[in-house]
Amino acid sequence: MKNRSFRIFALLLALITLLGLTGCGDDKSLVTFLNFGDQSFDSEYVNGKVCENDRFELNWDDSLKRVSFADKQSGAVWGQIPAEAQNGVTENGVKKKNHPQLESALQVNYQDPKSFDEITLYSYTGAVQEGEIYTEKIDNGLKVIYEFTEFDIAVPVEYTIGEDSFAVTVDPKEIAEGEEYKVTSVALEPFLCGLKNNSENSFLFIPDGSGAIVEPVGEQAVGNVGSKEVYGGDLAYRKFGTSTTSEQIKMPIFAAKKGDSAVLGVISSGAPSASINWNIGSNDIGYSTVYPSFRIRGFKNIERPENFITTTTLGNFKVFDKGILTTPVKAEYFVLSGEKASVYGMAEKYRDYLKENFGLERTENKEVDASFKIIGATLQPDFILGIPTTKLFPLTTAEEAEKIADELSEKIGSNINLNLLGFGQSGVDAQKVAGGFKTAGKLGNMEKLYSALDKKGINAFFDYDVIAFNKSGGGFSKKDAAVYSSGMSITYTSFDTVSKASNDDRFYLLSRSNLSRAVEKIIKVSAKNGVSGISLNSLGSTVYSDYANQETYLANNMENDVAKLFAGVKKGGYKLLIASANSYAAVNADFVNDAPIYSSDNIAFDFDVPFYELVFKGYVPLSSVSINLCSDKDNAILRCAESGISPSYTVYGNFKKELVTNDNTFIFGSGFGGIKNDIYVAVNKAKDYLKLTGNAEIVGYEIINKDVRITRFAGGGYTVVNYGEAPVATQYGEVAAGGYIYGREG
């Protein structure tokens, strides 16, 4: 806690300042606020309307310490507390006291210096009730400083309005701290998207995988609380015992709809260090919400020593860096009303945002009828003189790949993409950077394969993993690895590039400064090999930190770095395919494979929506995740039809008994000979709706109910899907249970 002499000094200084202003004709009270470090802030009394423009009005209630934004077009008000909770009363007419979390504009995490646990502070209790609040008008907005006096922490938050959005920003460099307590993360406006539990015509949107809808149903005292890192999370954070095949968040957005108004939140700065959080159905709070939080300090996970146990954390704990994120973290909010207050309206607004800020444009590339990942080789367990080792085990030689392409071309046509994975020196498993920039000799003549595919008009893309490695080669070694702030090389647990399942192997991450050198080498190698397409799947779906450079701290600038690298590939004359692409990567790709068609099916989610496809369809050719690796293949095809995208498959030459000991889960169910007939039936059926939906953006999306959806495409095409267990009559005709229909209007 601050010492008493410091507080008295601050009060005396404030009094002197006030006396100095008396009689000056100025109608505002100016107080200089000295903080714990060498920072200082000016505080002025602000109440009521702070500023306005043609679209928004920003208001500050000084008595309750609340900020709100009024949309002049719709009359809707969005702010730190839901409108329904601002003047709530009980059934007996007594003013209702809101839950402290509901009243908090800010959540701040710090690390307890004794237990190493992360503790959450809420601005209502820690700053409004027990600390101090300071305000200052700024251009187009208001700066509010939340001082958590007991912990010597002060966090300035800027609230601003723009032409079509309002924003909430924290600059970590402006956060003031004492010696003992250090801020580790901040959460912005946790209940700005708050919806009253059990309210009708309302939902929350969480961008997990393809996207998920959550209805604000009150369920229990605590509710369902969850969090998920944007872009899959920073790989530099060592994770112990994690294994998941769940979808990742590929779009840094979130949203809420209530009645005929909605708000779409876009994380416009700091997304690589952000998480999307939700609190659903808590009867204690009375409201459900979704909101962003941001790591502002990097950390290293340390396994907790035996018998070192605290009340809140088991297993491991974090050691945080002294340095802090240098880039502001910011969430922008777009208000939608009427017909735009819908899932499609939100997707349309985010698409417009990507056009304006990331250069999203319609690609000239034609959508394909199907995409295929062909796996070249894998590392197989082996023994030499009783010593365990590995050997390269061919799954698909160049000759076998050509035969697969011939048969596919004959049965479904040549309008397909082939993503050649695992044709490098270590197969689909990572060893050297980019597979050593060489094809595995055991796999045969790749140049002949490229030539044959080119003659058939089949798009071929050779995949390179430029991120993970554990052996020197191709001009890169351990000294080229990304590092922690201590200078120690970062290692991480790898994930199968096909199944997304983790294994026990640990790999280095190539330093962020070396990524450009690796990609430049790929371009040169591709020119010699004669391949016309390049795939950089890991680079387009991953973010990670490198503490060798402040600019790459907490995965900072990953979006811009990847965009520049992709631009270099395309400038070299190569087509670029990305699997499981994060939004910034999808914007810069020629084709996207593994477009998400599911969410992670969290217990809080009510049903999935194809939000990713609503945004990108018609701008970037999309193909689904591998149908043959889905647990319900019929349902997966149905989801492709819903958004009008082509199906995708993972295949390799032929299964051999020796592969039963292989760790890669795709081994089972991907042998081409065993699934090819299913592929032909599914793809030829999909080609019928693709004739109406191919190359067309989605111009409308209607949720009839959780099971029935109508998707409309530019040019008049439509699809209607029914996920239910009984046939449904629609305006376009009856749709069988678990089926779909399609057609063209007019």
Secondary structure as GFF3:
##gff-version 3
##sequence-region A 1 746
A	DSSP	alpha_helix	4	21	.	.	.	ID=ss1
A	DSSP	beta_strand	30	34	.	.	.	ID=ss2
A	DSSP	beta_strand	40	44	.	.	.	ID=ss3
A	DSSP	beta_strand	48	52	.	.	.	ID=ss4
A	DSSP	beta_strand	56	61	.	.	.	ID=ss5
A	DSSP	beta_strand	66	71	.	.	.	ID=ss6
A	DSSP	beta_strand	77	79	.	.	.	ID=ss7
A	DSSP	three_ten_helix	83	85	.	.	.	ID=ss8
A	DSSP	alpha_helix	100	103	.	.	.	ID=ss9
A	DSSP	beta_strand	106	111	.	.	.	ID=ss10
A	DSSP	beta_strand	118	122	.	.	.	ID=ss11
A	DSSP	alpha_helix	123	123	.	.	.	ID=ss12
A	DSSP	pi_helix	124	129	.	.	.	ID=ss13
A	DSSP	beta_strand	132	138	.	.	.	ID=ss14
A	DSSP	beta_strand	141	148	.	.	.	ID=ss15
A	DSSP	three_ten_helix	149	151	.	.	.	ID=ss16
A	DSSP	beta_strand	153	161	.	.	.	ID=ss17
A	DSSP	beta_strand	166	170	.	.	.	ID=ss18
A	DSSP	three_ten_helix	172	174	.	.	.	ID=ss19
A	DSSP	beta_strand	176	177	.	.	.	ID=ss20
A	DSSP	beta_strand	183	188	.	.	.	ID=ss21
A	DSSP	beta_strand	195	196	.	.	.	ID=ss22
A	DSSP	beta_strand	202	206	.	.	.	ID=ss23
A	DSSP	beta_strand	212	214	.	.	.	ID=ss24
A	DSSP	beta_strand	224	229	.	.	.	ID=ss25
A	DSSP	beta_strand	253	258	.	.	.	ID=ss26
A	DSSP	beta_strand	261	269	.	.	.	ID=ss27
A	DSSP	three_ten_helix	271	273	.	.	.	ID=ss28
A	DSSP	beta_strand	274	280	.	.	.	ID=ss29
A	DSSP	beta_strand	287	295	.	.	.	ID=ss30
A	DSSP	beta_strand	299	303	.	.	.	ID=ss31
A	DSSP	beta_strand	316	320	.	.	.	ID=ss32
A	DSSP	beta_strand	329	337	.	.	.	ID=ss33
A	DSSP	three_ten_helix	338	340	.	.	.	ID=ss34
A	DSSP	alpha_helix	343	358	.	.	.	ID=ss35
A	DSSP	beta_strand	370	375	.	.	.	ID=ss36
A	DSSP	beta_strand	377	384	.	.	.	ID=ss37
A	DSSP	beta_strand	387	394	.	.	.	ID=ss38
A	DSSP	alpha_helix	398	412	.	.	.	ID=ss39
A	DSSP	beta_strand	416	421	.	.	.	ID=ss40
A	DSSP	three_ten_helix	433	437	.	.	.	ID=ss41
A	DSSP	three_ten_helix	441	443	.	.	.	ID=ss42
A	DSSP	alpha_helix	446	456	.	.	.	ID=ss43
A	DSSP	beta_strand	459	463	.	.	.	ID=ss44
A	DSSP	beta_strand	468	469	.	.	.	ID=ss45
A	DSSP	three_ten_helix	478	480	.	.	.	ID=ss46
A	DSSP	beta_strand	491	495	.	.	.	ID=ss47
A	DSSP	beta_strand	502	509	.	.	.	ID=ss48
A	DSSP	three_ten_helix	512	514	.	.	.	ID=ss49
A	DSSP	alpha_helix	515	529	.	.	.	ID=ss50
A	DSSP	beta_strand	533	535	.	.	.	ID=ss51
A	DSSP	alpha_helix	537	540	.	.	.	ID=ss52
A	DSSP	three_ten_helix	550	555	.	.	.	ID=ss53
A	DSSP	alpha_helix	558	571	.	.	.	ID=ss54
A	DSSP	beta_strand	575	579	.	.	.	ID=ss55
A	DSSP	alpha_helix	583	587	.	.	.	ID=ss56
A	DSSP	beta_strand	591	595	.	.	.	ID=ss57
A	DSSP	beta_strand	607	608	.	.	.	ID=ss58
A	DSSP	alpha_helix	611	616	.	.	.	ID=ss59
A	DSSP	beta_strand	622	626	.	.	.	ID=ss60
A	DSSP	three_ten_helix	627	629	.	.	.	ID=ss61
A	DSSP	alpha_helix	633	643	.	.	.	ID=ss62
A	DSSP	beta_strand	646	651	.	.	.	ID=ss63
A	DSSP	three_ten_helix	657	661	.	.	.	ID=ss64
A	DSSP	three_ten_helix	665	667	.	.	.	ID=ss65
A	DSSP	alpha_helix	672	693	.	.	.	ID=ss66
A	DSSP	beta_strand	698	703	.	.	.	ID=ss67
A	DSSP	beta_strand	708	713	.	.	.	ID=ss68
A	DSSP	beta_strand	717	722	.	.	.	ID=ss69
A	DSSP	beta_strand	728	730	.	.	.	ID=ss70
A	DSSP	beta_strand	733	735	.	.	.	ID=ss71
A	DSSP	beta_strand	739	744	.	.	.	ID=ss72
###
